[in-house]
């Protein structure tokens, strides 16, 4: 892991995550150092994972439903699960997170426009 000076007002933190080189740029050295410390803490605790290798379904099952959806109101949970089961999982669930691009989401949006009404389309995209 390293901090590099990009120009007089830019600093870049570089690190290795899941076998891939990552970087993030900051305007202030202090912010870059704080971010570097956060990454080191996550790495030391084993919490810096390579989630983009997961499929969207695996992420939803392992993290999204138990940690996020479970905290929502009951009727919201029901809707989120229905939107997931009926629309999102069949179309995008088997794709790796890293392979879901803006083009994939646009394609999914077109699919929803043909398969559902406008209100359901908007709500399902919000769930995604």
Buried (B, 14 or more C-beta within 10 A) or exposed (E): EEBEEEEEEBBBBBBEBEEEEBEBEBEEEEBBBEBBEEBEEBBEEEEBEEBBBBBBBBBBBEEBBEEEBEEEEEEEBEBBBBBBEBBBBEBBBEBBBEEBEEEEEEEBBEBBEEEBEEEBBEBBBEBB
